[in-house]
Amino acid sequence: MSAHCMLTGARPGFGNRISHSHRRTSRRFDPNIQSKRYWLPSEGRHVRLRLSTKGIKTVDVIGVEAAVARIRARGVKV
């Protein structure tokens, strides 16, 4: 699975590892993706979302209904 957040759209960043001798090799900075299950009262079912920790905090603030509406507006199937 790709490491991206369904709500915020956070994706891996790329950079370089730099060794003691200063040789550079490529690396990835992955977002902290968690799989979380929420109850969606309007549909009477649970939905499993793959969110970054920032996305989880956003759901806590705006609510799961608004979060799912934003995810669907981005064109992601829930």
N, C-alpha and C positions, 0 to 999 in steps of 0.2 A: 504494500500500500504506500501511496505517496505521503510524505510528511507535510501535509498542509491542513490548515484549520478551515472548517466549513463556514464559520461565521466571519472571522476577521480576514481570512485569505492569507494568513501568514505562511510563508514558504521558506525552504532552507536558504540560508545565505552561504556564499562561497568565499573562500579566502585561501591563505597559504599557511602551512605549518613551517616554522622557521627553526631549524636545528641549531645546535651550539656552533657548528661551523658555518651557519648562515645559508645553508642550502634550503631552497624552497620547494615544497611539494604541496599539491592541492588538498584541501579539506572542506568539509561541510559543517555549517553551524545549523543543526536541526532545531526547529521550534519544539517546545515541550508539549507534545500532542498526547491527549488522554481521550479514551473512549468513555463516554458518559451516557447513561440512560435517563431520560426525562419522561414524565407523564404528561401527555398532551390532552388536556380535558376536552377541547373542542372536537377531537376525533375519537376520544375514548380509547386511546391506545398509547403504548410506550413508543418513543423514538430513540434510537441510538445515534448520538452525534459524536464525531471526531473533532474535538475542540482543543485549542491551545489553552493554557492556564489563563491567559488574558481573556479568551473567549468564554471560559467558564465564569469568570468574574462578571463579564458583560451580561451573560444570561441571568446571573443573580440580581443584577441591577434592573434590566429592562423586562425580564420575565421570559418564560419559554415560548409563549405564543408570539410575541414580537420578534424573538430571535429566529424562530422557524420561518416567520414571514420574510425576514431579511435574507435568510438562507435561500428560500425559494425565489426571491427577487433576483438573486445572483445566478439563478438557473440550475441550482443543485437539487437533485431529487432527494426528498426526505421520506 
